[in-house]
Amino acid sequence: MKGYFRRKKLDLSPNGTRHEFRLSGTAVLGMKTKAIVPRLGPGKIAIINHENLDRVTAETLVEAGVGVVVNAAGSSTGLYPNLGPFILARAGVYILDNVGLKVFEKLTSGDEIEVRGDGVYHAGELVATGQHLSREVAERRLRENQEGVGVALESFAQNTVEFMRRERDILFSTLDVPPAVRREIRGRQVLVVVRGYDYRQDLAALGPYLRGVKPFIIGVDGGADAVLEVGAKPHVVFGDMDSVSDRALGVADHVIVHAYIDGAAPGLDRVKKAGVKDATTLAAPGLSEDIAILVAEQCEAELIVAVGTHVGLVEFLDKGRRGASSTFLTRLKVGAKLVDAKGVSKLYPSQASVWQLVALVVTGLTVVSAVVYSSRQLTGIFELLAIKLQLLLGI
C-alpha cells in the first residue's frame, strides 16, 4: 500500500541497548472510533475500544496523523485476517493493545497523558497497561489468522441464511421513499457512494462519468463527504447518520434516516442537531448501502453504479457484520442494472506516464505540421495566431 505517513522511531542505541518508547500528547477518547476522527491529529493520542481493527478505520487514523493508538479491546483477536493493525504498525503508529475498558473511567478527552512502553500515564500515575503490537507481531497475526478463515466463513454463512429466513419478505416489500426523490431518480443513472475499500481512488477515477452523465448521487453516511471531496454534491444523504458531517447534511437536497423496522431512528436526533428540519425516515432491515441500492431500483433508475460497497467476506467481517444476506438478496433483485465500480481506479489508471504524454504531443505536432504545410491558407492562419500569441505574451 502506498501513501501512508511514516514516523521513524529509534528503538535501539548505537550499542544495541533498547530504549523504552515514550510519547506525550492530548487524549481523545471514543467508544466509536469514527466519531472521534475529526478531533484527531498530530499531538493527539487516540484511545478507542475497537475489536478487530478494520482496514478503513486504520487508514483514516493514519491520515489523521496520530502517533499512538491505545485500544481497550484486542486489535486482532484471531477471528479473521483483519488488516487494520498491520496498516497502523507499518505506518509507524505505536499500538498499545488490550488495555481494558477501565481506561475510559480514568481518563477524559483533553487530558495530557504519556504512553511509556506498555503503560499509559496521567499526572505521573499509571492508569492502564497493555501490550505493544509491533509491525512484526501484527504481520505474524495476519498470517496466522488467514489459516482460520474457514471457521469465520461457516459462521458467516449460517447467519446469512438465518437473516434470509427471517427478513426476506420485508426486504422485498415496497419501500416508503419520499415522492420527490422518486420523481428525481426515475429514468436517471444513480451513483451510490459508500465509504468502503478504495472508495476515494475509485470515485476519483469516475470523474469523467460524473461530469458527462451527471448521475443522481446517493451518499451513504460518510460516503456523502467522499462525494464532496471530489467536487460533487450528494442529492440524497441516507444512513444511520453516525459518520456524516454537518456540511454534507446541509448541502444535500434530501436527508433520509435509515430506521429500524419498528420505526425507531436514533440518527434523526443527530440530523436535527445539525439544523436539518425536513429530514425523513425510511424503515428497512439490512445494511444502509443495500437499502440505498434498493431505493434506486424501486424508483426506476436507468442504471445503478456503486462505489465502496462491501462484497467480500473480510470486508463484511471488518465492519462487524455477521450476515450479508441483505447484500446477497439486493444483488439478486437488482441484477444487471447494478454496476460495481470497485477497483475501477486500478483497471483504468487516471495518470498517464511522462513518455505517453511526450509521444502524444509529438504525434499531435506532426499531424498539425503536415496539415499546415499542405495548405497555404492554413499556414497564413497559423502565422496570424503566432503573431497574436507573441503580442499577448509580450515576447
C-alpha positions as CSV (number, residue, x, y, z in Angstrom):
1,M,0.0,0.0,0.0
2,K,1.2,3.5,-0.8
3,G,0.9,6.9,0.7
4,Y,1.0,6.1,4.4
5,F,2.5,8.6,6.8
6,R,5.6,7.0,8.4
7,R,7.1,8.1,11.7
8,K,10.6,6.9,12.4
9,K,11.2,5.8,16.0
10,L,14.7,4.9,17.3
11,D,14.3,1.8,19.5
12,L,18.0,0.9,19.8
13,S,21.0,2.9,20.9
14,P,24.3,2.5,19.0
15,N,25.5,-0.1,21.4
16,G,22.3,-2.1,21.0
17,T,20.5,-1.2,24.2
18,R,16.7,-1.0,23.8
19,H,15.0,2.3,24.7
20,E,11.5,2.5,26.2
21,F,9.0,4.2,23.9
22,R,7.7,7.5,25.2
23,L,5.2,9.9,23.7
24,S,3.2,12.6,25.3
25,G,0.0,14.1,23.9
26,T,-3.6,15.0,24.4
27,A,-6.0,12.1,24.9
28,V,-9.0,11.8,22.6
29,L,-11.4,9.1,23.8
30,G,-14.2,7.4,21.9
31,M,-16.1,4.2,22.2
32,K,-16.8,4.6,18.4
33,T,-13.6,5.3,16.6
34,K,-15.1,7.1,13.6
35,A,-16.8,9.5,16.0
36,I,-13.5,10.9,17.2
37,V,-11.6,11.0,13.9
38,P,-12.5,14.7,13.2
39,R,-10.8,15.6,16.6
40,L,-7.6,13.7,15.9
41,G,-4.3,15.0,14.5
42,P,-0.6,15.4,15.3
43,G,-0.1,15.6,19.1
44,K,-3.3,13.7,19.8
45,I,-3.4,10.1,21.3
46,A,-6.4,8.1,20.2
47,I,-8.0,6.0,22.9
48,I,-10.5,3.6,21.4
49,N,-12.5,0.5,22.0
50,H,-12.3,-1.3,18.6
51,E,-12.1,-5.0,18.5
52,N,-10.6,-6.4,15.3
53,L,-9.5,-3.0,13.9
54,D,-10.6,-2.8,10.2
55,R,-8.7,-1.5,7.2
56,V,-10.8,1.6,6.5
57,T,-10.6,2.8,10.1
58,A,-6.8,2.2,10.3
59,E,-6.3,4.2,7.0
60,T,-8.4,7.0,8.5
61,L,-6.3,7.1,11.7
62,V,-3.1,7.2,9.6
63,E,-4.4,10.0,7.5
64,A,-5.3,11.9,10.8
65,G,-1.6,11.8,11.7
66,V,-1.9,10.2,15.1
67,G,1.3,8.7,16.5
68,V,-0.2,6.5,19.1
69,V,-3.4,4.4,19.3
70,V,-4.4,2.9,22.6
71,N,-7.1,0.2,22.2
72,A,-9.1,-1.0,25.1
73,A,-10.1,-4.1,23.1
74,G,-8.0,-6.5,21.0
75,S,-7.0,-5.1,17.7
76,S,-6.6,-8.6,16.3
77,T,-8.5,-11.4,18.1
78,G,-7.8,-14.1,15.5
79,L,-11.4,-14.3,14.3
80,Y,-10.3,-13.4,10.7
81,P,-7.4,-11.7,8.9
82,N,-8.1,-8.1,9.6
83,L,-5.6,-5.6,8.1
84,G,-6.1,-2.7,10.5
85,P,-3.2,-3.4,13.0
86,F,-0.7,-4.1,10.2
87,I,-1.6,-0.9,8.4
88,L,-1.1,1.2,11.6
89,A,2.1,-0.5,12.6
90,R,3.6,-0.2,9.1
91,A,2.8,3.5,9.0
92,G,4.8,3.9,12.2
93,V,1.9,4.3,14.6
94,Y,2.5,2.9,18.1
95,I,-0.3,0.5,19.1
96,L,-0.9,-0.2,22.7
97,D,-3.4,-3.1,22.7
98,N,-5.9,-4.6,25.2
99,V,-5.6,-2.0,28.0
100,G,-9.1,-2.7,29.2
101,L,-12.3,-0.5,29.5
102,K,-11.2,1.0,32.8
103,V,-9.1,3.5,30.8
104,F,-12.4,5.2,29.9
105,E,-13.1,5.6,33.6
106,K,-9.8,7.1,34.5
107,L,-9.3,9.4,31.6
108,T,-11.3,12.0,29.7
109,S,-10.8,13.7,26.4
110,G,-8.4,16.6,26.8
111,D,-6.2,15.0,29.5
112,E,-2.5,15.3,28.9
113,I,-1.1,11.8,29.0
114,E,2.1,9.9,28.3
115,V,2.4,6.5,26.7
116,R,5.5,4.9,28.1
117,G,6.4,1.4,27.0
118,D,3.4,-0.8,27.8
119,G,1.7,1.8,30.1
120,V,-0.5,4.9,30.0
121,Y,0.3,7.6,32.5
122,H,-1.6,10.6,33.6
123,A,-0.1,13.2,36.0
124,G,2.7,10.7,36.7
125,E,0.3,7.9,37.7
126,L,-0.1,4.6,35.8
127,V,-3.7,4.3,34.7
128,A,-3.6,1.4,32.2
129,T,-1.3,-1.3,30.8
130,G,-1.4,-3.3,27.7
131,Q,0.7,-5.0,25.0
132,H,2.7,-3.2,22.3
133,L,1.5,-4.5,18.9
134,S,4.6,-4.1,16.7
135,R,4.7,-4.4,13.0
136,E,6.3,-7.9,13.3
137,V,3.6,-9.1,15.6
138,A,0.8,-7.6,13.5
139,E,2.2,-9.3,10.4
140,R,2.6,-12.6,12.1
141,R,-1.0,-12.5,13.4
142,L,-2.3,-11.6,10.0
143,R,-0.7,-14.7,8.5
144,E,-1.9,-16.9,11.4
145,N,-5.5,-15.6,11.1
146,Q,-5.6,-16.4,7.4
147,E,-5.4,-20.0,8.3
148,G,-8.5,-19.9,10.4
149,V,-10.8,-18.0,8.0
150,G,-12.8,-21.2,7.2
151,V,-14.4,-21.1,10.7
152,A,-15.4,-17.4,10.1
153,L,-16.8,-18.3,6.7
154,E,-19.0,-21.1,8.2
155,S,-20.4,-18.8,10.9
156,F,-20.9,-16.1,8.3
157,A,-22.9,-18.4,6.1
158,Q,-25.2,-19.6,8.9
159,N,-26.0,-16.1,10.0
160,T,-26.8,-15.1,6.4
161,V,-29.2,-18.0,5.9
162,E,-30.9,-17.1,9.2
163,F,-31.4,-13.5,8.1
164,M,-32.8,-14.6,4.8
165,R,-35.4,-16.7,6.5
166,R,-36.4,-14.0,9.0
167,E,-36.5,-10.8,6.9
168,R,-36.5,-11.7,3.2
169,D,-40.2,-10.7,2.8
170,I,-39.7,-7.3,4.5
171,L,-36.6,-6.6,2.4
172,F,-38.5,-7.1,-0.9
173,S,-41.5,-5.1,0.2
174,T,-42.2,-1.6,-1.1
175,L,-40.0,1.0,0.5
176,D,-41.6,4.2,1.7
177,V,-39.5,6.6,-0.5
178,P,-40.3,10.3,-0.5
179,P,-42.3,11.2,-3.7
180,A,-39.8,14.0,-4.6
181,V,-36.9,11.5,-4.5
182,R,-38.9,9.0,-6.6
183,R,-39.6,11.6,-9.3
184,E,-36.0,12.8,-9.4
185,I,-34.5,9.3,-9.8
186,R,-36.9,7.9,-12.4
187,G,-35.1,7.3,-15.7
188,R,-31.7,8.6,-14.5
189,Q,-28.5,6.9,-13.6
190,V,-27.8,6.7,-9.9
191,L,-24.4,6.7,-8.2
192,V,-24.4,5.1,-4.7
193,V,-21.3,6.0,-2.7
194,V,-20.2,4.2,0.4
195,R,-17.0,4.8,2.4
196,G,-15.5,1.3,1.9
197,Y,-12.3,-0.1,0.5
198,D,-10.5,2.2,-2.0
199,Y,-13.6,4.4,-2.3
200,R,-11.6,7.6,-2.8
201,Q,-9.5,6.2,-5.7
202,D,-12.5,4.7,-7.4
203,L,-14.6,7.8,-7.0
204,A,-11.8,10.0,-8.4
205,A,-11.5,7.6,-11.4
206,L,-15.2,8.2,-12.1
207,G,-14.6,11.9,-12.7
208,P,-15.4,11.8,-16.4
209,Y,-18.5,9.8,-15.6
210,L,-19.7,12.4,-13.1
211,R,-19.1,15.3,-15.4
212,G,-20.5,13.7,-18.5
213,V,-23.5,11.8,-17.2
214,K,-24.3,13.9,-14.1
215,P,-25.9,11.0,-12.2
216,F,-28.3,11.3,-9.3
217,I,-26.0,10.8,-6.3
218,I,-26.8,9.0,-3.0
219,G,-24.2,9.3,-0.3
220,V,-24.5,6.6,2.3
221,D,-23.4,8.2,5.7
222,G,-19.7,9.2,5.3
223,G,-19.9,8.4,1.6
224,A,-21.6,11.8,1.2
225,D,-18.4,13.5,2.4
226,A,-16.5,11.5,-0.1
227,V,-18.7,13.0,-2.8
228,L,-17.9,16.5,-1.6
229,E,-14.2,15.7,-1.7
230,V,-14.3,15.2,-5.5
231,G,-16.2,18.5,-6.0
232,A,-19.7,17.0,-6.5
233,K,-22.8,17.2,-4.3
234,P,-24.9,14.4,-2.9
235,H,-28.6,14.7,-3.9
236,V,-29.5,12.4,-1.0
237,V,-27.8,11.5,2.2
238,F,-29.0,8.2,3.5
239,G,-28.0,6.0,6.5
240,D,-27.9,5.9,10.3
241,M,-26.0,9.3,10.3
242,D,-23.2,8.2,12.6
243,S,-20.4,9.2,10.3
244,V,-21.6,12.0,8.1
245,S,-20.5,15.6,8.5
246,D,-22.9,18.6,9.2
247,R,-21.6,20.1,6.0
248,A,-22.8,17.1,3.9
249,L,-26.1,17.1,5.6
250,G,-26.5,20.8,4.9
251,V,-25.8,20.7,1.2
252,A,-27.9,17.6,0.3
253,D,-31.3,18.1,-1.3
254,H,-32.7,15.3,0.8
255,V,-31.8,13.6,4.1
256,I,-33.3,10.2,4.7
257,V,-32.5,8.5,8.0
258,H,-32.3,4.7,7.9
259,A,-34.7,3.5,10.7
260,Y,-35.3,0.1,12.3
261,I,-38.3,-2.0,11.4
262,D,-40.2,-0.7,14.4
263,G,-39.7,2.9,13.3
264,A,-37.0,3.9,15.8
265,A,-34.4,6.2,14.2
266,P,-31.6,7.2,16.6
267,G,-29.9,9.1,13.8
268,L,-32.8,11.6,13.5
269,D,-31.7,13.5,16.6
270,R,-28.2,13.9,15.2
271,V,-29.7,15.2,12.0
272,K,-31.9,17.7,13.8
273,K,-28.9,18.9,15.9
274,A,-27.2,19.6,12.6
275,G,-30.0,22.0,11.7
276,V,-31.8,19.8,9.1
277,K,-35.5,20.3,9.7
278,D,-37.1,18.4,6.8
279,A,-35.4,15.0,7.2
280,T,-37.5,11.9,6.7
281,T,-37.1,8.3,7.9
282,L,-37.2,5.0,6.0
283,A,-37.6,1.8,7.9
284,A,-36.0,-1.3,6.4
285,P,-33.8,-4.3,7.5
286,G,-30.3,-4.8,6.3
287,L,-27.4,-2.6,5.5
288,S,-27.8,1.1,4.6
289,E,-25.8,0.7,1.4
290,D,-28.1,-2.2,0.3
291,I,-31.3,-0.2,1.1
292,A,-29.9,2.8,-0.9
293,I,-29.4,0.5,-3.9
294,L,-33.0,-0.9,-3.5
295,V,-34.3,2.7,-3.3
296,A,-32.7,3.5,-6.7
297,E,-34.0,0.3,-8.2
298,Q,-37.6,0.8,-6.9
299,C,-37.6,4.4,-8.2
300,E,-36.9,3.0,-11.7
301,A,-33.3,4.2,-12.1
302,E,-31.8,3.5,-15.6
303,L,-28.5,2.2,-14.1
304,I,-27.1,2.0,-10.6
305,V,-23.3,2.5,-10.1
306,A,-21.9,1.5,-6.7
307,V,-18.7,2.8,-5.2
308,G,-17.2,1.4,-2.0
309,T,-19.9,-1.2,-1.3
310,H,-18.9,-4.3,0.6
311,V,-18.8,-7.5,-1.4
312,G,-16.2,-9.8,0.2
313,L,-16.0,-11.9,3.4
314,V,-13.2,-9.9,5.0
315,E,-14.9,-6.6,4.2
316,F,-18.1,-7.7,5.9
317,L,-16.3,-9.1,8.9
318,D,-14.2,-5.9,9.1
319,K,-17.3,-3.9,9.7
320,G,-18.7,-6.4,12.3
321,R,-21.4,-7.6,10.0
322,R,-22.5,-11.1,10.9
323,G,-24.6,-11.6,7.8
324,A,-24.5,-10.5,4.2
325,S,-27.9,-11.6,3.2
326,S,-29.2,-8.1,2.6
327,T,-26.4,-7.7,0.1
328,F,-27.0,-11.1,-1.4
329,L,-30.7,-10.5,-1.8
330,T,-30.2,-7.0,-3.1
331,R,-27.9,-8.0,-5.8
332,L,-30.2,-10.8,-6.8
333,K,-33.1,-8.4,-7.1
334,V,-31.3,-5.6,-8.9
335,G,-29.4,-7.8,-11.3
336,A,-27.7,-6.4,-14.3
337,K,-28.9,-2.9,-13.5
338,L,-26.2,-2.7,-10.8
339,V,-22.6,-1.9,-11.9
340,D,-20.0,-2.3,-9.1
341,A,-17.2,0.3,-9.6
342,K,-14.9,-1.4,-7.1
343,G,-11.3,-1.4,-8.4
344,V,-12.1,0.8,-11.4
345,S,-9.1,3.0,-10.4
346,K,-6.8,0.1,-10.8
347,L,-8.4,-1.0,-14.0
348,Y,-8.2,2.4,-15.6
349,P,-5.2,4.3,-14.2
350,S,-6.0,8.0,-14.1
351,Q,-2.4,9.2,-14.6
352,A,-0.5,8.9,-17.9
353,S,3.2,8.4,-17.8
354,V,5.6,11.2,-19.0
355,W,6.6,9.3,-22.1
356,Q,3.0,8.7,-23.0
357,L,2.4,12.5,-22.8
358,V,5.5,13.2,-24.8
359,A,4.5,10.7,-27.5
360,L,1.0,12.3,-27.7
361,V,2.4,15.8,-28.1
362,V,4.9,14.8,-30.7
363,T,2.2,12.9,-32.7
364,G,-0.1,15.9,-32.5
365,L,2.6,18.3,-33.6
366,T,3.5,16.1,-36.5
367,V,-0.1,15.9,-37.7
368,V,-0.6,19.7,-37.4
369,S,2.6,20.4,-39.2
370,A,1.7,18.1,-42.1
371,V,-1.7,19.8,-42.4
372,V,-0.3,23.3,-42.2
373,Y,2.4,22.8,-44.8
374,S,-0.1,21.2,-47.2
375,S,-2.3,24.3,-47.2
376,R,-1.2,27.9,-47.8
377,Q,-4.4,29.2,-46.2
378,L,-3.9,27.3,-43.0
379,T,-0.2,28.5,-43.0
380,G,-1.4,32.1,-43.0
381,I,-3.9,31.4,-40.2
382,F,-1.3,29.9,-38.0
383,E,1.1,32.7,-38.7
384,L,-1.6,35.2,-37.6
385,L,-2.2,33.1,-34.5
386,A,1.5,33.1,-33.7
387,I,1.7,36.9,-34.0
388,K,-1.2,37.4,-31.7
389,L,0.3,35.0,-29.2
390,Q,3.5,36.9,-29.2
391,L,1.7,40.2,-28.6
392,L,-0.4,38.7,-25.8
393,L,2.7,37.2,-24.0
394,G,4.9,40.2,-24.7
395,I,7.6,38.2,-26.5
